[in-house]
């Protein structure tokens, strides 16, 4: 397991408060809704991935059953996974800056894969509040001997869907709006897939239809599960302080319990800013395009104050080699 980058408690309450103020000041001018250029880039990303998905789906159904059809479907699965990853920023209302529109768009993108987006959106707010401090964190990855194999290859998308549904039921008393979100997701998914299944049966392509969803579920589930493990697994810890020392404040706790991944502008754009995950957790309202700049500023403050930097991997693939899987 890769150890947390910052597990020591600060020596005084004054120091951590001062450090927190410096961090807030460092990125103060980066707040605000996405600019028109950032909105245009986000819309272009959404359109490009949607076209790639549509091309892969069309290729699967137009080509004869065989290797070529499966290959284009794999491509569609990657595009769809990146679209579902884009819905993460929609939860925060920072994808286009229009929260109401983004919530509807998130549902429309997610329900075809039976992903309960509305439930996830409620749970993700709890994740940001509880990460590193409350064991009820709905996105906490539990200790497993081989979590990458278990979660990515075995559980996949089905496991993630079932886990999210179970968390929505378990935490409904914490967030009363979870009940409405669960009902909305259930109605949307059941209605959509009832129509699609009826069409497949009517056209006599039931088995090909089932293969279509199985392949997509395997590809998308592996990618989304892997992403979640890279971002937090092995870093979550109960951020208690020792006697006489100040508790780790929320912003510093998020920096310590989230993992970053090195990458250029294209990776940051495709992943919606998630490579800068510690910065996103420290300042979740920042638009994706501003996270690289925010990361540089935060790291400059941390270096100046002699504070450990967040854990960072050289690539997403490095998580396997360096033991981020725990």
Secondary structure, DSSP 4 states (H G I P E B T S, - for coil): -PPPS--SPPS-HHHHHHHHHHHHHHTGGG-SSPPHHHHHHHHHHHHHHHHHHHHHHHHHHHSPSSHHHHHHHHHHHHHHHHHHHHHHHHHHT-SSS-HHHHHHHHHHHHHTTT--HHHHHHHHHHHHHHTTT-TT-TTPPPP-TTHIIIIIIIIHHHHHHHHHHHHHHHTTTT-THHHHHHHHHHHHHHHHHHHHHHHHHHHT-HHHHHHHHHHHHHHHHHHHHHHHHHHHTTT----PPPTTSPPPPHHHHHHHS--EE---HHHHHHTTTGGGHHHHHHSTTS-GGGHHHHHHHHHHHHHHTTPPPPPEESSSTHHHHHTTT-
